[in-house]
Amino acid sequence: MFNKLFIIFISFSMFFLAFHPNDCFAQRLKRSGNNSVTQRQLPVNGTGNKTISGKNFNSGKTNRDFNDINKRNKDINNIKKDNSGIKNKDININKNNVIINKNINVYHGYHYSGYHAYMYHPYTPFYWGPYWHPAGFFVATMFATAIMISIANQNYYYYEGVYYSPSGSGYVVVTAPPGATITVLPSDYTTVLVSSSTYYYYGGTFYLLSGGSYLVVEAPVGAVVNNLPKGAEEVEINGVKLLKYNGAFYQPVSLDGDDAYEVVQIQK
């Protein structure tokens, strides 16, 4: 009898466990198509997200704040340097400078630069009148009114803007010796303003007024003249043609619509 009661008790317990009321209720709702099952209340974390065992229900991803990253990237771009330590903005300045100085060219290891834009035009030697002669011109006799000038123990004769040196049985025309002084300029001279200084130009020679006399000086860089004498040598620098006369280099330019020549600087 006891064994029968024990078997009945075990059977009833198993039946009760297999058909728990909540599970039966959920099964009935599922079969009926009702999806409004109320979820059990879950623990809530400090941010208000429902969690199971401390984990968020969502994927764990949050919206990132890129403000800091953008700022850092901007700062990096501003201070970025190339291998030589020059900042990017300095490179732009250097680039602009290269554009400004685009007339710089190289000639036998030298480079030149000028203030005016290069404007090629054919070189045509200029003559300043019947008394003017180019370097190398020979005369048998000297003019009676010629002035003798001594420079570094060398005697020269000056007449109407032309300098002569004794040669054999006569005299040969030479370029004006620097340091020579004259008291009267030829009548066809022109003035050239360079860096607030006034130069006087005639026959390929530049003068400066000094103590009441006119001093022969080297061609000043930046001076622009309309004419060059015979004897100028044409040289080519990277496809650009310059003229060399009495040790100075000239680039062809345009001045007020007229052909002209600018003294350019030559540096190693």
Buried (B, 14 or more C-beta within 10 A) or exposed (E): EEEEEEEEEEEEEEEEEEEEEEEEEEEEEEEEEEEEEEEEEEEEEEEEEBBEEEEBEEEEEEEEEEEEEEEEEEEEEEEEEEEEEEEEEEEEEEEEEEEEEEBBBEBEEEBBBBBBEBEEEEBEEBEBEEEBBBBEBEBEEBBEEBEEBEBEEEEBBBBBBBBBEEEEEEBBBBBBBBEBBBEEBBEEBEEBEBEEEEBBBBBBBBBBEEEEEBBBBEBBBBBBBBBBBBBBEEEEBEEBBBBBBBEBBBBBBBBEEEBBBBBBBBEE
